[in-house]
Amino acid sequence: MSTSCHIAVFSKTPIPGAVKTRLIPALGADGAATLHHRLLRYTLGVVCRAGCPRSLWIAGELAHPALLDASDDFGIGLRSQQGADLGARMKCAMQRLLPHADAVLIVGTDCPVLKAEHFDQIFTALVNGCEVAAIPAEDGGYVLIGAARGALARREIVLDALFDDMPWSTDQVMTCTRERLRQIGASWHELPPLWDIDRPEDLVRLTTMPRPNVPIL
């Protein structure tokens, strides 16, 4: 994979009660935080296998022991997310990283079936002419989103479309993203949808996998 591509992993400090809140009724606050932490480490392992520059962007305290351990174990730098909402934080990261890379991809840490090959396919699309590439999530959001550097003026138009005033945390995110990209005449590529872990029913799916990548407990 080209070193001109950068992966930004977006996550939160694994504090009980502050992460995976929709799973707390099923797992308890500590159990939900443990699952969040294990999903984070699984994602970082996949990102490392993709073999390109990477950074871990955190909403919350950077000095948490679990994050410091992850930084050391996976050789990844920690950065603070900046912005009033998720869209502003992702846009800020893109604006900081894209001047230094041909393509930047932002990935969350909720998907237990993400593989290094997914990054290869997304980056290939971005460096071969697509302005945006994504893997939709089955729940209507997306697992990851990537953008090509492009010219500065065009890049800002694309980033505005992707991240401004988006209905975050709803099942309309990917639908709205597609419509925004159509409105600005952007070229984009999608891989088949993947599932992520946000709701109690997702836990059942995880436990019924033949060999779960991420143990719940």
C-alpha positions as CSV (number, residue, x, y, z in Angstrom):
1,M,0.0,0.0,0.0
2,S,1.3,3.5,-0.8
3,T,2.7,5.4,2.1
4,S,0.9,8.5,0.6
5,C,-2.3,7.2,2.3
6,H,-3.1,7.8,5.9
7,I,-5.5,6.1,8.2
8,A,-7.1,8.0,11.1
9,V,-8.7,5.8,13.7
10,F,-11.5,7.6,15.5
11,S,-12.4,6.4,19.0
12,K,-13.2,7.5,22.6
13,T,-11.5,7.1,25.9
14,P,-12.7,3.8,27.3
15,I,-14.4,5.1,30.5
16,P,-17.3,3.0,31.9
17,G,-20.6,4.8,31.4
18,A,-19.3,7.0,28.6
19,V,-18.9,4.5,25.8
20,K,-21.2,1.9,24.2
21,T,-24.0,3.3,26.3
22,R,-26.7,1.4,24.3
23,L,-25.0,-1.8,25.4
24,I,-24.9,-1.0,29.1
25,P,-28.3,-2.7,29.8
26,A,-26.9,-5.9,28.4
27,L,-23.3,-5.7,29.5
28,G,-23.2,-3.2,32.3
29,A,-21.0,-0.1,32.2
30,D,-17.8,-2.0,32.8
31,G,-18.6,-4.7,30.3
32,A,-19.5,-2.1,27.6
33,A,-16.2,-0.3,28.2
34,T,-14.3,-3.5,28.0
35,L,-15.9,-4.4,24.7
36,H,-15.2,-0.9,23.4
37,H,-11.5,-1.3,24.4
38,R,-11.3,-4.7,22.7
39,L,-12.9,-3.4,19.5
40,L,-10.4,-0.6,19.6
41,R,-7.4,-3.0,19.8
42,Y,-8.9,-5.2,17.1
43,T,-9.2,-2.2,14.8
44,L,-5.7,-1.1,15.5
45,G,-4.4,-4.5,14.7
46,V,-6.2,-4.5,11.3
47,V,-4.9,-0.9,10.6
48,C,-1.3,-2.0,11.3
49,R,-1.6,-4.8,8.9
50,A,-2.7,-2.3,6.2
51,G,0.8,-1.0,6.4
52,C,0.5,2.7,6.0
53,P,0.9,5.8,8.2
54,R,-1.7,6.0,10.9
55,S,-2.9,8.0,13.9
56,L,-5.4,7.5,16.7
57,W,-7.8,10.4,17.3
58,I,-9.5,10.4,20.7
59,A,-12.6,12.1,22.0
60,G,-11.7,12.4,25.7
61,E,-8.6,12.1,27.8
62,L,-5.4,11.0,26.0
63,A,-3.5,10.0,29.1
64,H,-5.7,7.0,29.9
65,P,-3.6,3.9,30.5
66,A,-5.5,1.8,28.0
67,L,-4.7,4.4,25.3
68,L,-1.1,4.8,26.2
69,D,-0.7,1.0,26.1
70,A,-2.4,0.9,22.7
71,S,-0.1,3.6,21.4
72,D,2.9,1.7,22.5
73,D,1.7,-1.7,21.4
74,F,0.6,-0.7,17.9
75,G,3.1,2.1,17.2
76,I,0.4,4.7,16.7
77,G,0.4,8.4,17.7
78,L,-2.4,9.8,19.8
79,R,-4.2,13.0,18.8
80,S,-7.2,14.9,20.3
81,Q,-10.4,15.2,18.3
82,Q,-11.3,18.9,17.8
83,G,-14.8,20.2,17.0
84,A,-18.3,20.7,18.4
85,D,-19.7,17.5,16.9
86,L,-18.6,14.3,15.1
87,G,-18.7,16.0,11.7
88,A,-16.6,18.9,12.8
89,R,-14.1,16.6,14.4
90,M,-13.7,14.4,11.3
91,K,-13.5,17.4,9.0
92,C,-10.8,18.9,11.2
93,A,-8.8,15.7,11.0
94,M,-9.2,15.5,7.2
95,Q,-8.1,19.2,6.8
96,R,-5.0,18.5,8.9
97,L,-4.0,15.3,7.2
98,L,-4.9,15.7,3.5
99,P,-2.2,18.3,2.7
100,H,0.4,15.6,3.6
101,A,-1.2,12.5,1.9
102,D,-2.8,11.6,-1.4
103,A,-5.7,10.1,0.5
104,V,-7.0,9.9,4.0
105,L,-9.4,7.4,5.5
106,I,-11.2,7.8,8.8
107,V,-12.4,4.6,10.4
108,G,-14.3,4.0,13.6
109,T,-13.8,1.1,16.0
110,D,-17.2,-0.6,16.0
111,C,-16.7,-3.2,13.3
112,P,-15.6,-6.7,14.3
113,V,-15.3,-7.9,10.6
114,L,-13.1,-5.2,9.2
115,K,-10.0,-6.5,7.4
116,A,-6.8,-5.0,5.9
117,E,-8.0,-5.8,2.4
118,H,-10.8,-3.3,2.9
119,F,-8.3,-0.5,3.3
120,D,-6.4,-1.6,0.2
121,Q,-9.6,-1.5,-1.9
122,I,-10.7,1.9,-0.6
123,F,-7.3,3.5,-1.1
124,T,-7.0,2.0,-4.6
125,A,-10.3,3.7,-5.5
126,L,-9.1,7.0,-4.0
127,V,-5.7,7.1,-5.8
128,N,-7.3,6.1,-9.1
129,G,-9.7,9.0,-9.5
130,C,-12.5,8.8,-6.9
131,E,-12.9,11.8,-4.7
132,V,-14.6,9.8,-1.9
133,A,-14.8,6.1,-1.0
134,A,-16.7,4.4,1.8
135,I,-17.8,1.2,3.4
136,P,-21.5,1.6,4.5
137,A,-22.7,0.1,7.7
138,E,-25.8,-2.1,7.7
139,D,-27.4,0.2,10.2
140,G,-27.4,3.2,7.8
141,G,-24.1,4.9,8.8
142,Y,-20.7,4.0,7.6
143,V,-17.8,1.9,8.9
144,L,-15.2,4.2,7.2
145,I,-15.0,7.1,4.9
146,G,-12.1,8.2,2.8
147,A,-11.3,11.3,0.7
148,A,-8.6,12.1,-1.9
149,R,-6.5,15.2,-1.6
150,G,-7.4,17.0,-4.8
151,A,-7.1,20.7,-5.3
152,L,-7.7,22.8,-2.2
153,A,-10.9,24.6,-3.3
154,R,-12.5,21.4,-4.5
155,R,-11.3,19.5,-1.4
156,E,-13.1,22.0,0.9
157,I,-16.4,21.6,-1.1
158,V,-16.2,17.8,-0.7
159,L,-15.4,18.0,3.0
160,D,-18.3,20.4,3.6
161,A,-20.6,18.0,1.8
162,L,-19.4,15.0,3.8
163,F,-19.3,16.5,7.3
164,D,-21.4,19.7,7.7
165,D,-24.9,19.4,9.3
166,M,-25.1,15.6,8.9
167,P,-27.8,13.7,10.8
168,W,-25.2,11.8,12.9
169,S,-26.2,8.7,14.9
170,T,-29.2,8.0,12.7
171,D,-29.9,5.5,9.9
172,Q,-29.8,8.3,7.3
173,V,-26.1,9.1,7.4
174,M,-25.1,7.1,4.3
175,T,-28.2,8.1,2.4
176,C,-27.6,11.7,3.1
177,T,-23.9,11.4,2.2
178,R,-24.8,9.9,-1.2
179,E,-27.2,12.7,-1.9
180,R,-24.7,15.4,-0.9
181,L,-22.1,13.8,-3.2
182,R,-24.6,13.7,-6.1
183,Q,-25.4,17.4,-5.5
184,I,-21.8,18.5,-5.9
185,G,-21.1,16.1,-8.8
186,A,-18.5,14.1,-6.8
187,S,-17.1,10.8,-7.9
188,W,-17.3,8.1,-5.2
189,H,-16.9,4.4,-4.7
190,E,-18.6,2.1,-2.1
191,L,-17.7,-1.4,-1.0
192,P,-20.4,-3.8,0.2
193,P,-21.9,-2.9,3.6
194,L,-20.4,-4.4,6.8
195,W,-22.0,-4.6,10.2
196,D,-20.9,-3.0,13.4
197,I,-21.7,-3.3,17.1
198,D,-24.0,-0.6,18.5
199,R,-27.1,-2.3,19.7
200,P,-27.9,-5.3,22.0
201,E,-29.0,-7.4,19.0
202,D,-25.5,-6.9,17.5
203,L,-24.1,-8.8,20.5
204,V,-26.1,-11.9,19.5
205,R,-24.6,-11.7,16.1
206,L,-21.1,-11.4,17.5
207,T,-21.5,-14.4,19.8
208,T,-22.8,-16.6,17.0
209,M,-19.8,-16.0,14.7
210,P,-17.8,-19.2,14.3
211,R,-14.7,-17.6,15.7
212,P,-15.5,-14.1,17.0
213,N,-12.6,-11.7,16.4
214,V,-13.5,-9.8,19.5
215,P,-14.6,-11.6,22.7
216,I,-17.3,-9.9,24.6
217,L,-15.9,-10.8,28.1
